[in-house]
């Protein structure tokens, strides 16, 4: 047992600091006369009573032998390992003139099964009826009950090859799958979405991609 020289607390063998006051504990060394364990700062052996010179307890730690690093030796008659070709991290350029073309889309009028192609090459497609401010790119004035559709009713926006529907302040509202679309809010259109311009589901379209 190791006794703390500061607080006299008895610590278990092998402890390097006191459990009570955290003072570093002296290590145990064999008595140079009888071999009994004594503390490294002891001046006499409690077992044999002999005086101990502190220099007699100085023990030089044995030098650790360096473990030689094994050298890999190729077996005889082994075939040479082919060199791995370097792979360039630079991506191959796209052929000149190749551009990502947006998907085509259309609106199918539910009441007449008439298909209206959504114009390509335009970021914003205006939906409504003829007017002097914002002429519609998709004119629905020829359909029955178009009186519920505002002249400037909704916009279809193309961003990153995706189509979004936005009500731009129509009088009778825009509905997606029978749910009102608040003015200024966008809805990401998916194939099969049901779009109603105005109340009553009277002017209705199904969005399709092709």
C-alpha positions, 0 to 999 in steps of 0.5 A: 500500500502507498501512503501519501506523504502529505495527508497520510491517506493509504492508497492502493498499490500501483497508484501514482497520485493520492486519491484524497489530495491528488499529491504525486505518490513516491514509487516503490523500489526494491531494497538494495539489501533485502529486496523488500519494496520501499518507497523511492524517497526512503532512507532506511528499510523497514524490513531489514533496518538497513540505511538506504542511500537514495542513489542505490534506488536509482534504477535506469529504465532498460532501453527499448529495443527497436523493432526492425521494420519488415521489408517486403520482398517480392516472391520469385517469378512474380509478375510485375504489377502494372502501373495504374494510369492517372485519372484526370480530375477535370471533367470532360467538356460538353460538345460544343453546341450541346445544351440542356433542353427544357422538358415540353409541357402542355395544358389539357382543357378538361371540359373539351380535351383541347391541348394547349402547348406551353410556349418554349424558350420563355421564362414567364408565360402569362395566362389570361385573356386579351388586354392592353397591359400584359397580353396573354401567352396562353389565351383562354378567352375562347373557352366556355365560362371564361368570364370567371378568368381575369384578363391578367390571371396567372403566370407559369414560370420555368426555372431550372427545368421546372414549372411553377404556377403563380396567381398574379392577383386574379379576381376569382382565384386560382386553384390547384387540385381543388385548393386555392393558391394564394396570390404571390405564392408559387406551386411546383407543377407536377404531371397530373395537377388539376388547375382551375382558373376562377371559382366553380371548376368551370375552366380547368386544365390538367398539367402534363410533361412530354 
